[in-house]
């Protein structure tokens, strides 16, 4: 862990406008966004919090263009879903099974944080992230690759 991470929870267990704005502040800080910086593009899943006035205004004040993926297509288009979170789930399941087979009967939040750093090292590699954008057809832009992915998904 880099100690730059943030963790937020809501009373209901779902993201909300406060969490979204906190995340956006964290994003702005780490991409060095601002008035004197070139515009940035932020790809979003279209959650309702991404359309709230405060979120959109803060994006524009920091020269960030928020772009939402089309509904019901994030599983095809969203790069991190395709190339990072799928392996993350696979590795995390392996870690949980290993923990249980080692007779550590309960997998707790403490267990998760113990395993977080190795999970990140296995999945959040620059090559993996860049390849995710390539495979999604977003970078370099490939309309043909994206359409083929949508056809094969049905």
N, C-alpha and C positions, 0 to 999 in steps of 0.2 A: 504494500500500500504506500501511496505517496504522501499521505496525510493531507491531501487536498480534497479528499472525498467529502461528500455530504450525505447525510442520511436523514430522511424526513418521513414521518408517518402522520396520518390523519386519524381523527377519532373514528371515522367510518371504515378506515382501511383502504380507501381509494384516494387517488390524487385529487387535489382541489386547486383553486386559484392561488391560494397562498403558497402551496408547494410548487406550482408551476412558475410563479414569479420568483421564488427562491432559487429554483433550478436555473431560470433564465439569468439571474444575477451571477450565479456560479459560471454559467456558460460565457457570459460577457467578459467576466474576469479572465477566463482561461483562453479565450480566442483573441484577447486584446482588442475587443470591439470598441468603437467610439467614434466621435465626430471627425477626428483627424485620420482615421483609418479607412482603407477601402471597404466597400460594401461586402458583407458576408451573406451567404445563403444558409438558411436553417431549414432542413427537411423535417417535417413533423407528421405525426400520424393522424392529425385532424381531431384530436380530443377537444371537447368543448372548451377546456381551459385555454387552448391555443387561439381561440377566437374572441376571448374576452378583451375588452377595450384596453385595460391596463397592460396586458401582455403584448398586444399588437403595437401600442404606443411606445412601450419600452423598447421593442425591437427596432422600430423606426428611429427612435432617438439615438440608438447605438449603431445605426447603419447596418441593420440585419433585416434581410427579406425573408419572412416566414413563408414557406411553401408547404402546403398539406398534400400528402399523397391522396389519390382518389379513394373514396370509401370502398371497403371490401377488397382492396388490392394491395394492402401493405404487406401481406404475406408473400406477394410476388415481387413487389418493387422495393420494399424497404431493405437496404443493404445489410444493416446489422442483424435484422431478423434472419436473413438468408445465410450469412456467412459467419456470424459471431455467436448469436444467441442459440442457434441449433447445436453447435459444438459445446457451448457452455452448458446447456441442458444435459447433453450426453455425459460430459465429464462430471457434472454435479451429481447425476444419478449414480455414476460409478463410485464416487466418493461416499455417497450415502450408503450404497450397498456394501462397500468395503467396511464402513463404520459399523454397520449392523452385523456383518459377518464376523467382525472382530469382537462381537458380544458387547459392544457399546450400544446397548439396547435403545436408547433414546437419542435421536438427532435433534439437537436444540439450536437455538439462535447462537449460542456460544460455539457450537460445532460449526455452524455456517461461517462465522467470522474467523474461526481457526483455519477453515479451508478456503477462504476467500482469496488470499494472495496466490496460492498455487493455481486456482481456477483462472484468475486473471492472467497469470503468466502463460497458461496454456492457450487461452482464447483471444486475448486482447493484444495481439502482435500486429505491428504495422503492415506486414505482408498480408495477413488474414483480413484486416480491415480494408486495405486497398483492393484486394481480390473480391471482397464482398461487393464493392461498388462496381467493379468490372462485371461480375456475374449477374448483377441486377440490371445491367444495361444502362446504368446512369453515368458511368465515367470510364472510358469515353462513352458518349451517348450512342446507344444502339437501339433504335426503334425496333428493328427486326428481332433482336435478342429478347427484348421486353415482350413483344407480341407473341413470340414463340413460347415464352415462359407462361404467359396467360393462357394460351391454347392448351398447353400440356397440363395445366393446373385443373382444367375442367374435366 
